[in-house]
Amino acid sequence: MPHATNLNRLAHFAAVVDAGSFTRAAEYLGITKAVVSQQVAKLEQEVGTTLLMRTTRRLQPTEAGRLFHARCVSILKEAEEALAELAQSRTDPKGLLRITAPFDYGTSVIVPLITTFTAHYTDCKVELNLSDSTMDLIADNMDLAIRVGWLDDSSLQSRRIGSFSQFLVGPPQLAAKIAEVRMPSELPSLPFVANNALREPLEWTFTRGDQNVQTVRFHENIAINTTPAVMEAVRLGGGLSILPDFLAKADVENGRLLHVLPDWRLPSGGIYIVYPAARFRPPKVSAFVDMLTTALKG
């Protein structure tokens, strides 16, 4: 074939052979007989072969036309199935969903959610990459990221779906020393477990009401690069640390951790979904995001 052929002409040609005439083919296609005749003539010109034998009484394919018709039927059927499959994929979640999330939020919130998601959407699989490092969504072929805290400027698309508070917590082993603390400025005298996954793990600003603001710089005796491990070190008596509420709240409520200076607030952070730039979202992504936002509202 000297150059690419308009695939619509294959449909016109196949309709003529199937109908046995240009007139009936035009009626089936909903266009004029002249258009059908013109398109078939252009197809024959493009392929350089006579495909139809025309007489005053009948129209039938040549030998080359019969072979070509069989191929056209196969091509058109495959195209129809591909379009139907694409249309279906726009509505039904299916396939592999690749997500990245921080260790702490991923373990406590996303892991339970993906078990529910895969049970509900049985045609979906989920691959969850837990990392406190910021992954390159495009290079690492991720469908979405859950990011917790404060977003950097980015060309990626993001959506804030929730927020969290931060608690200054300590172990019951330090209860006597913690009881003596009245102001944030007194905190640096206590041992501190630094979270090196954070950009600034040692300097924190505390507020109480509208007027009282104190910025404190802690002195770490332990530094760890994942939040769950920081929490475990605090539980074991390693020192104070600052943890997100979604991770520390249950331990504070059951007494495994002490909420230090609860009248003073630390900066709250956002929970974000971050996507690679794209015009359309696959159903698997939309379904997971809907489930996550519903769970957070609940």
Buried (B, 14 or more C-beta within 10 A) or exposed (E): EEEEEEEEBBBBBBBBBEBEEBBBBBBEBEBEBEEBBEBBEBBBEBBEEEBBEEEEEEBEBBEEBEEBBEEBBEBBEEEEEEEEEEEEBEEBBBBEBBBBBBBBBBBBBBBEBBEEBBEEBEEBBBEBEBBBEBBEBEEEEBBBBBBBBEBEEEEBEBEEBBEBBBBBBBBEBBEEEBEEBEEBEEBEEBBBBBBBBBEEBBEBEBBBEEEEEBEBEBEBEBBBBBBBBBBEBBBEEBBBBBBBBBBBBEBBEEEBBBBBBEEBBBEEBBBBBBBBEEEEBBBBBEBBBEBBBEBBEE
